[in-house]
Amino acid sequence: MTGMSINEMLGQSGLLTLLGMCVVFGFIIILIACMKLLQVIVHAFKLDREKPEQTNGTGAAPVSNNDGAVVAAIAAAIKTKEGK
């Protein structure tokens, strides 16, 4: 019989386990390095700054079209409720 002994199989499985762990650990290191590089690039081009919102002159937050529709729906619901 030309099979592997238990010691040889355990040695090979241990080596394969270590190799797999090194591959995963290496990938995590590369991923962290890419994220750090992306952080540096975003910071260099000042893409991490929020643009100041324009106000409507009263100092309140601007009202968009969707917010106006919500306000109108709430006002209609209140008027309907008061009418009953």
PADO-281160 format. One record per residue: x, y, z of N, C-alpha, C in turn. Coordinates in steps of 0.2 Angstrom, whole numbers, plus 5000, padded with zeros to 4 digits. Layout:
BEGIN
n.u=X, n.v=Y, n.w=Z, ca.u=X, ca.v=Y, ca.w=Z, c.u=X, c.v=Y, c.w=Z;
...
This chain:
BEGIN
n.u=5004, n.v=4994, n.w=5000, ca.u=5000, ca.v=5000, ca.w=5000, c.u=5004, c.v=5006, c.w=5000;
n.u=5003, n.v=5011, n.w=4996, ca.u=5007, ca.v=5017, ca.w=4995, c.u=5004, c.v=5023, c.w=4998;
n.u=5000, n.v=5023, n.w=5003, ca.u=4996, ca.v=5028, ca.w=5006, c.u=5000, c.v=5033, c.w=5010;
n.u=4997, n.v=5038, n.w=5012, ca.u=5001, ca.v=5043, ca.w=5017, c.u=4999, c.v=5040, c.w=5024;
n.u=5004, n.v=5041, n.w=5029, ca.u=5003, ca.v=5039, ca.w=5036, c.u=4999, c.v=5045, c.w=5039;
n.u=4997, n.v=5044, n.w=5045, ca.u=4993, ca.v=5049, ca.w=5049, c.u=4997, c.v=5055, c.w=5050;
n.u=5003, n.v=5054, n.w=5052, ca.u=5007, ca.v=5060, ca.w=5053, c.u=5009, c.v=5064, c.w=5047;
n.u=5009, n.v=5061, n.w=5041, ca.u=5010, ca.v=5065, ca.w=5035, c.u=5004, c.v=5069, c.w=5033;
n.u=4998, n.v=5065, n.w=5034, ca.u=4992, ca.v=5069, ca.w=5033, c.u=4991, c.v=5075, c.w=5037;
n.u=4992, n.v=5074, n.w=5044, ca.u=4991, ca.v=5079, ca.w=5049, c.u=4996, c.v=5085, c.w=5047;
n.u=5002, n.v=5083, n.w=5045, ca.u=5007, ca.v=5088, ca.w=5043, c.u=5005, c.v=5092, c.w=5037;
n.u=5002, n.v=5089, n.w=5032, ca.u=5000, ca.v=5092, ca.w=5026, c.u=4994, c.v=5096, c.w=5027;
n.u=4989, n.v=5094, n.w=5032, ca.u=4983, ca.v=5098, ca.w=5033, c.u=4985, c.v=5104, c.w=5037;
n.u=4989, n.v=5103, n.w=5042, ca.u=4992, ca.v=5109, ca.w=5046, c.u=4995, c.v=5114, c.w=5041;
n.u=4999, n.v=5112, n.w=5036, ca.u=5002, ca.v=5117, ca.w=5032, c.u=4997, c.v=5120, c.w=5027;
n.u=4992, n.v=5116, n.w=5025, ca.u=4987, ca.v=5119, ca.w=5021, c.u=4983, c.v=5124, c.w=5025;
n.u=4981, n.v=5123, n.w=5031, ca.u=4978, ca.v=5127, ca.w=5036, c.u=4981, c.v=5134, c.w=5037;
n.u=4988, n.v=5133, n.w=5038, ca.u=4992, ca.v=5140, ca.w=5039, c.u=4992, c.v=5144, c.w=5032;
n.u=4993, n.v=5140, n.w=5027, ca.u=4993, ca.v=5144, ca.w=5020, c.u=4986, c.v=5147, c.w=5019;
n.u=4981, n.v=5144, n.w=5021, ca.u=4974, ca.v=5147, ca.w=5020, c.u=4973, c.v=5153, c.w=5024;
n.u=4976, n.v=5153, n.w=5030, ca.u=4975, ca.v=5158, ca.w=5035, c.u=4980, c.v=5164, c.w=5033;
n.u=4986, n.v=5163, n.w=5030, ca.u=4990, ca.v=5168, ca.w=5028, c.u=4987, c.v=5172, c.w=5022;
n.u=4983, n.v=5168, n.w=5017, ca.u=4980, ca.v=5171, ca.w=5012, c.u=4975, c.v=5176, c.w=5014;
n.u=4970, n.v=5173, n.w=5019, ca.u=4965, ca.v=5178, ca.w=5021, c.u=4968, c.v=5184, c.w=5025;
n.u=4973, n.v=5183, n.w=5029, ca.u=4976, ca.v=5188, ca.w=5033, c.u=4979, c.v=5193, c.w=5028;
n.u=4982, n.v=5191, n.w=5022, ca.u=4985, ca.v=5195, ca.w=5017, c.u=4980, c.v=5199, c.w=5014;
n.u=4974, n.v=5196, n.w=5012, ca.u=4969, ca.v=5200, ca.w=5009, c.u=4966, c.v=5205, c.w=5013;
n.u=4966, n.v=5204, n.w=5020, ca.u=4963, ca.v=5209, ca.w=5025, c.u=4968, c.v=5215, c.w=5025;
n.u=4974, n.v=5213, n.w=5025, ca.u=4979, ca.v=5219, ca.w=5025, c.u=4979, c.v=5223, c.w=5019;
n.u=4978, n.v=5220, n.w=5013, ca.u=4977, ca.v=5223, ca.w=5007, c.u=4971, c.v=5228, c.w=5007;
n.u=4966, n.v=5225, n.w=5009, ca.u=4959, ca.v=5228, ca.w=5010, c.u=4960, c.v=5235, c.w=5014;
n.u=4963, n.v=5234, n.w=5020, ca.u=4964, ca.v=5240, ca.w=5024, c.u=4969, c.v=5245, c.w=5021;
n.u=4974, n.v=5243, n.w=5017, ca.u=4978, ca.v=5248, ca.w=5014, c.u=4974, c.v=5251, c.w=5009;
n.u=4970, n.v=5248, n.w=5005, ca.u=4966, ca.v=5251, ca.w=5000, c.u=4961, c.v=5256, c.w=5003;
n.u=4958, n.v=5255, n.w=5009, ca.u=4954, ca.v=5259, ca.w=5012, c.u=4958, c.v=5265, c.w=5015;
n.u=4964, n.v=5264, n.w=5017, ca.u=4968, ca.v=5270, ca.w=5019, c.u=4970, c.v=5275, c.w=5013;
n.u=4971, n.v=5271, n.w=5008, ca.u=4973, ca.v=5275, ca.w=5002, c.u=4967, c.v=5279, c.w=4999;
n.u=4961, n.v=5276, n.w=4999, ca.u=4955, ca.v=5280, ca.w=4997, c.u=4954, c.v=5286, c.w=5002;
n.u=4955, n.v=5285, n.w=5009, ca.u=4954, ca.v=5290, ca.w=5013, c.u=4958, c.v=5296, c.w=5012;
n.u=4965, n.v=5294, n.w=5010, ca.u=4969, ca.v=5300, ca.w=5009, c.u=4967, c.v=5303, c.w=5002;
n.u=4965, n.v=5300, n.w=4997, ca.u=4963, ca.v=5303, ca.w=4991, c.u=4957, c.v=5307, c.w=4992;
n.u=4952, n.v=5305, n.w=4995, ca.u=4946, ca.v=5308, ca.w=4997, c.u=4948, c.v=5315, c.w=5001;
n.u=4952, n.v=5314, n.w=5006, ca.u=4954, ca.v=5320, ca.w=5010, c.u=4958, c.v=5325, c.w=5005;
n.u=4962, n.v=5323, n.w=5001, ca.u=4966, ca.v=5327, ca.w=4997, c.u=4962, c.v=5331, c.w=4992;
n.u=4957, n.v=5328, n.w=4989, ca.u=4953, ca.v=5332, ca.w=4984, c.u=4947, c.v=5335, c.w=4988;
n.u=4947, n.v=5335, n.w=4994, ca.u=4942, ca.v=5338, ca.w=4999, c.u=4935, c.v=5336, c.w=4997;
n.u=4934, n.v=5330, n.w=4996, ca.u=4928, ca.v=5327, ca.w=4994, c.u=4924, c.v=5325, c.w=5001;
n.u=4927, n.v=5325, n.w=5006, ca.u=4924, ca.v=5324, ca.w=5013, c.u=4920, c.v=5329, c.w=5016;
n.u=4920, n.v=5335, n.w=5013, ca.u=4917, ca.v=5341, ca.w=5016, c.u=4910, c.v=5341, c.w=5013;
n.u=4905, n.v=5343, n.w=5018, ca.u=4898, ca.v=5343, ca.w=5016, c.u=4897, c.v=5350, c.w=5013;
n.u=4893, n.v=5351, n.w=5008, ca.u=4892, ca.v=5357, ca.w=5005, c.u=4887, c.v=5361, c.w=5010;
n.u=4888, n.v=5367, n.w=5011, ca.u=4883, ca.v=5371, ca.w=5015, c.u=4876, c.v=5371, c.w=5012;
n.u=4871, n.v=5370, n.w=5015, ca.u=4864, ca.v=5371, ca.w=5012, c.u=4862, c.v=5378, c.w=5012;
n.u=4858, n.v=5379, n.w=5006, ca.u=4856, ca.v=5386, ca.w=5006, c.u=4849, c.v=5387, c.w=5010;
n.u=4849, n.v=5392, n.w=5013, ca.u=4843, ca.v=5393, ca.w=5017, c.u=4838, c.v=5398, c.w=5014;
n.u=4832, n.v=5398, n.w=5016, ca.u=4827, ca.v=5402, ca.w=5013, c.u=4827, c.v=5409, c.w=5016;
n.u=4832, n.v=5411, n.w=5019, ca.u=4832, ca.v=5418, ca.w=5022, c.u=4830, c.v=5419, c.w=5029;
n.u=4826, n.v=5414, n.w=5031, ca.u=4824, ca.v=5414, ca.w=5038, c.u=4828, c.v=5411, c.w=5043;
n.u=4833, n.v=5408, n.w=5040, ca.u=4838, ca.v=5404, ca.w=5045, c.u=4835, c.v=5396, c.w=5045;
n.u=4829, n.v=5395, n.w=5043, ca.u=4827, ca.v=5388, ca.w=5043, c.u=4830, c.v=5384, c.w=5038;
n.u=4829, n.v=5378, n.w=5039, ca.u=4831, ca.v=5373, ca.w=5033, c.u=4827, c.v=5374, c.w=5027;
n.u=4830, n.v=5373, n.w=5021, ca.u=4826, ca.v=5374, ca.w=5015, c.u=4820, c.v=5369, c.w=5014;
n.u=4815, n.v=5371, n.w=5011, ca.u=4810, ca.v=5366, ca.w=5010, c.u=4810, c.v=5364, c.w=5003;
n.u=4810, n.v=5358, n.w=5002, ca.u=4811, ca.v=5355, ca.w=4995, c.u=4804, c.v=5354, c.w=4993;
n.u=4803, n.v=5351, n.w=4986, ca.u=4796, ca.v=5350, ca.w=4984, c.u=4793, c.v=5344, c.w=4987;
n.u=4796, n.v=5339, n.w=4989, ca.u=4793, ca.v=5334, ca.w=4993, c.u=4791, c.v=5336, c.w=5000;
n.u=4795, n.v=5340, n.w=5003, ca.u=4793, ca.v=5343, ca.w=5010, c.u=4787, c.v=5347, c.w=5009;
n.u=4786, n.v=5351, n.w=5004, ca.u=4780, ca.v=5355, ca.w=5003, c.u=4774, c.v=5351, c.w=5002;
n.u=4775, n.v=5345, n.w=4999, ca.u=4769, ca.v=5340, ca.w=4998, c.u=4767, c.v=5337, c.w=5004;
n.u=4772, n.v=5336, n.w=5008, ca.u=4771, ca.v=5333, ca.w=5015, c.u=4767, c.v=5338, c.w=5019;
n.u=4770, n.v=5344, n.w=5019, ca.u=4766, ca.v=5349, ca.w=5023, c.u=4759, c.v=5351, c.w=5021;
n.u=4758, n.v=5350, n.w=5014, ca.u=4751, ca.v=5351, ca.w=5012, c.u=4747, c.v=5346, c.w=5014;
n.u=4749, n.v=5340, n.w=5014, ca.u=4745, ca.v=5334, ca.w=5016, c.u=4744, c.v=5334, c.w=5023;
n.u=4748, n.v=5336, n.w=5027, ca.u=4747, ca.v=5337, ca.w=5035, c.u=4742, c.v=5342, c.w=5036;
n.u=4743, n.v=5348, n.w=5032, ca.u=4738, ca.v=5354, ca.w=5033, c.u=4731, c.v=5351, c.w=5031;
n.u=4730, n.v=5348, n.w=5026, ca.u=4724, ca.v=5345, ca.w=5023, c.u=4721, c.v=5340, c.w=5028;
n.u=4725, n.v=5336, n.w=5031, ca.u=4722, ca.v=5331, ca.w=5036, c.u=4720, c.v=5335, c.w=5042;
n.u=4724, n.v=5340, n.w=5045, ca.u=4722, ca.v=5344, ca.w=5051, c.u=4715, c.v=5348, c.w=5049;
n.u=4714, n.v=5351, n.w=5043, ca.u=4708, ca.v=5354, ca.w=5042, c.u=4702, c.v=5349, c.w=5041;
n.u=4703, n.v=5343, n.w=5038, ca.u=4698, ca.v=5339, ca.w=5038, c.u=4696, c.v=5336, c.w=5045;
n.u=4701, n.v=5335, n.w=5049, ca.u=4700, ca.v=5333, ca.w=5056, c.u=4696, c.v=5338, c.w=5060;
n.u=4698, n.v=5345, n.w=5059, ca.u=4694, ca.v=5350, ca.w=5063, c.u=4687, c.v=5351, c.w=5060;
n.u=4686, n.v=5350, n.w=5054, ca.u=4679, ca.v=5351, ca.w=5051, c.u=4674, c.v=5346, c.w=5053;
n.u=4676, n.v=5340, n.w=5056, ca.u=4672, ca.v=5335, ca.w=5058, c.u=4669, c.v=5336, c.w=5065;
